[in-house]
Amino acid sequence: MTIRVVSFDWDEHNLRHIEEHPDHPIQRDAVEELFELGNYKIRKTKMERYIALGQNPDGIYLIVVFQNKGGGKIRPISARQMEQWEKRLYRRK
């Protein structure tokens, strides 16, 4: 599945959720760079959301949950670094 990403729908709520999460804080730039690099795979969830799995230019393996707003715009909902087993699975496929 391919989704062309050209812009991001950020606001105080999703920025705070991603950047200030106590268990897995991720910077906004890391999320955007993942999509800019284009080195990611997308899976669709049951709730009309998508999961992007990939590696950003800094070598960080990320999982980003987002909504597709259409017209190349996405709204990141959650982001975290992959666990070791997820990295192995990502590299195999």
Backbone bond lengths (Angstrom), bond angles and torsions (degrees), N, CA, C in turn:
res aa  C-N    CA-C-N  psi(-1)  N-CA   C-N-CA  omega(-1)  CA-C   N-CA-C  phi
1 M - - - 1.447 - - 1.531 108.11 -
2 T 1.308 116.02 139.15 1.459 121.27 -179.81 1.528 109.83 -126.16
3 I 1.312 115.42 134.03 1.462 122.19 173.11 1.521 106.28 -129.71
4 R 1.306 116.20 121.94 1.465 120.81 178.79 1.524 108.06 -81.90
5 V 1.327 115.82 121.35 1.464 121.25 -176.96 1.525 109.16 -107.21
6 V 1.344 115.94 121.54 1.466 120.35 178.40 1.527 112.53 -120.09
7 S 1.347 116.94 -17.85 1.462 118.85 178.60 1.533 110.07 -154.21
8 F 1.329 114.35 165.42 1.451 121.75 -175.24 1.525 109.92 -125.43
9 D 1.321 115.70 141.79 1.463 122.90 177.37 1.531 107.57 -98.98
10 W 1.339 115.84 90.82 1.457 121.76 178.89 1.523 109.83 -103.38
11 D 1.304 116.48 141.91 1.455 121.77 168.83 1.524 107.68 -145.96
12 E 1.312 116.87 -178.82 1.466 120.97 -175.95 1.529 111.73 -58.02
13 H 1.328 116.87 -37.86 1.461 120.56 -175.45 1.529 112.16 -67.08
14 N 1.330 117.86 -54.60 1.468 117.82 -176.15 1.532 111.78 -73.03
15 L 1.337 117.95 -30.93 1.461 119.52 174.83 1.530 110.80 -63.07
16 R 1.307 116.57 -46.17 1.463 120.41 -179.81 1.529 110.56 -63.15
17 H 1.321 116.35 -42.64 1.468 120.49 -178.89 1.534 111.29 -60.85
18 I 1.313 116.91 -40.94 1.465 120.84 -177.29 1.525 112.11 -81.55
19 E 1.326 117.53 -45.85 1.465 120.29 -173.64 1.527 114.07 -82.06
20 E 1.324 117.89 -23.98 1.458 119.70 -175.45 1.525 113.45 -114.49
21 H 1.321 116.87 12.35 1.464 119.52 179.35 1.524 109.26 -63.48
22 P 1.346 118.34 128.17 1.467 119.99 -174.55 1.525 114.60 -65.36
23 D 1.321 118.61 -29.18 1.461 121.31 -177.33 1.521 113.69 -89.14
24 H 1.322 117.37 -31.14 1.462 119.59 -174.88 1.524 112.14 -152.63
25 P 1.341 118.25 69.13 1.472 119.62 178.19 1.531 111.32 -69.17
26 I 1.315 115.40 134.00 1.466 122.71 178.48 1.523 106.98 -130.28
27 Q 1.299 117.55 136.88 1.457 121.50 179.07 1.531 110.86 -77.62
28 R 1.301 115.40 147.27 1.462 123.06 177.71 1.531 110.73 -52.53
29 D 1.332 117.05 -43.58 1.463 121.22 -178.85 1.525 111.97 -59.77
30 A 1.333 117.29 -37.94 1.464 120.73 -179.54 1.530 110.30 -63.81
31 V 1.327 116.77 -38.97 1.466 121.16 178.29 1.527 109.99 -66.43
32 E 1.324 116.90 -49.39 1.464 120.37 -178.19 1.523 111.83 -63.21
33 E 1.330 117.15 -39.76 1.466 120.50 -179.89 1.521 112.02 -64.48
34 L 1.331 117.03 -33.10 1.460 119.92 176.85 1.525 110.40 -56.92
35 F 1.327 116.21 -46.46 1.459 120.54 -177.97 1.530 111.97 -75.42
36 E 1.320 117.79 -33.43 1.462 120.80 178.88 1.519 111.33 -66.27
37 L 1.322 116.67 -37.99 1.457 121.31 179.58 1.524 111.06 -68.32
38 G 1.325 116.36 -34.05 1.458 120.81 178.35 1.510 114.14 80.44
39 N 1.313 117.78 9.81 1.460 121.40 -178.79 1.527 109.65 -98.15
40 Y 1.333 116.10 68.60 1.459 121.12 -178.04 1.517 110.20 -147.17
41 K 1.324 114.68 161.28 1.463 122.89 176.52 1.524 107.27 -119.12
42 I 1.314 116.47 146.99 1.466 120.80 -177.40 1.521 110.20 -118.66
43 R 1.314 114.81 137.74 1.457 123.15 173.80 1.521 107.67 -125.06
44 K 1.331 116.35 142.44 1.470 121.32 178.27 1.519 108.52 -93.87
45 T 1.341 116.30 141.08 1.468 120.92 177.31 1.523 109.31 -101.35
46 K 1.305 115.59 177.78 1.463 121.02 -179.39 1.523 113.07 -74.67
47 M 1.329 117.52 -22.06 1.463 121.11 -173.29 1.533 112.49 -98.89
48 E 1.325 117.70 32.01 1.468 121.21 -179.38 1.519 112.63 59.43
49 R 1.311 115.40 31.84 1.454 121.46 174.35 1.517 108.19 -118.52
50 Y 1.310 114.60 169.82 1.454 120.69 -179.56 1.521 109.40 -129.80
51 I 1.313 114.95 155.48 1.452 121.62 175.61 1.524 107.49 -122.28
52 A 1.325 115.59 124.97 1.464 121.19 174.32 1.523 107.51 -103.81
53 L 1.325 115.34 131.09 1.452 121.75 176.88 1.514 107.06 -119.60
54 G 1.329 116.24 126.83 1.453 117.64 -178.86 1.507 113.01 -174.65
55 Q 1.321 113.52 -172.16 1.452 121.08 -177.63 1.521 108.26 -124.92
56 N 1.343 116.35 130.69 1.461 118.88 179.24 1.537 109.14 -86.61
57 P 1.330 118.33 173.92 1.472 120.87 -176.09 1.534 113.89 -60.30
58 D 1.340 118.09 -22.69 1.460 120.75 178.10 1.525 112.17 -82.18
59 G 1.336 116.81 1.29 1.455 120.62 179.28 1.511 114.33 85.71
60 I 1.327 117.19 8.06 1.464 120.97 -179.72 1.525 109.21 -84.20
61 Y 1.331 116.01 125.76 1.457 121.51 176.82 1.531 108.32 -83.97
62 L 1.331 115.97 123.08 1.461 121.31 -174.79 1.519 112.75 -123.39
63 I 1.314 114.11 152.45 1.459 123.08 167.44 1.523 105.79 -119.48
64 V 1.329 116.51 123.87 1.463 121.68 -179.16 1.523 108.68 -123.86
65 V 1.320 116.14 122.55 1.460 121.72 174.23 1.523 106.54 -94.25
66 F 1.331 116.45 132.59 1.461 119.69 -177.04 1.518 111.85 -149.91
67 Q 1.322 114.82 163.11 1.460 122.74 172.03 1.518 107.74 -104.52
68 N 1.323 115.94 141.27 1.457 121.26 175.40 1.522 107.67 -90.55
69 K 1.334 117.12 112.96 1.456 121.92 -178.51 1.525 112.50 -87.76
70 G 1.324 116.50 -6.06 1.458 120.72 -179.39 1.516 111.57 89.12
71 G 1.303 116.31 158.09 1.453 122.13 178.08 1.525 113.34 64.59
72 G 1.322 116.13 24.46 1.456 120.08 178.90 1.522 114.34 85.39
73 K 1.329 116.89 5.59 1.467 120.63 -179.10 1.526 109.66 -102.06
74 I 1.341 115.99 133.59 1.457 120.11 176.06 1.527 109.65 -125.15
75 R 1.339 114.82 156.23 1.463 121.48 176.09 1.518 108.13 -116.96
76 P 1.344 117.89 104.51 1.462 119.81 175.99 1.529 110.11 -64.10
77 I 1.317 115.93 135.63 1.456 121.58 -178.96 1.526 110.68 -109.21
78 S 1.308 115.09 -41.78 1.454 120.44 -177.59 1.524 108.52 -150.94
79 A 1.325 116.35 153.21 1.463 120.57 177.38 1.521 108.47 -152.74
80 R 1.324 114.78 145.89 1.457 120.40 176.64 1.518 109.39 -158.31
81 Q 1.328 114.98 163.83 1.450 119.11 174.76 1.528 108.73 -77.69
82 M 1.335 115.48 147.99 1.460 120.18 178.30 1.522 110.42 -70.95
83 E 1.323 114.45 147.40 1.458 121.35 170.19 1.534 107.79 -75.11
84 Q 1.313 117.26 164.85 1.469 120.85 -178.62 1.526 111.95 -57.66
85 W 1.332 117.85 -42.61 1.464 119.80 -178.62 1.522 111.03 -66.66
86 E 1.327 117.35 -31.56 1.460 120.94 178.16 1.532 110.71 -70.69
87 K 1.327 116.57 -37.32 1.465 120.29 176.63 1.519 110.63 -61.93
88 R 1.328 116.51 -43.73 1.474 119.78 179.05 1.521 110.67 -61.88
89 L 1.309 117.01 -44.04 1.466 121.49 179.31 1.526 110.31 -63.77
90 Y 1.314 117.74 -44.27 1.481 122.73 179.95 1.529 110.59 -60.33
91 R 1.312 117.57 -44.09 1.470 121.49 -178.07 1.515 112.56 -68.84
92 R 1.331 117.24 -27.00 1.471 120.81 -179.45 1.517 112.45 -75.39
93 K 1.301 117.91 -33.44 1.470 121.06 -174.07 1.494 112.28 -92.74
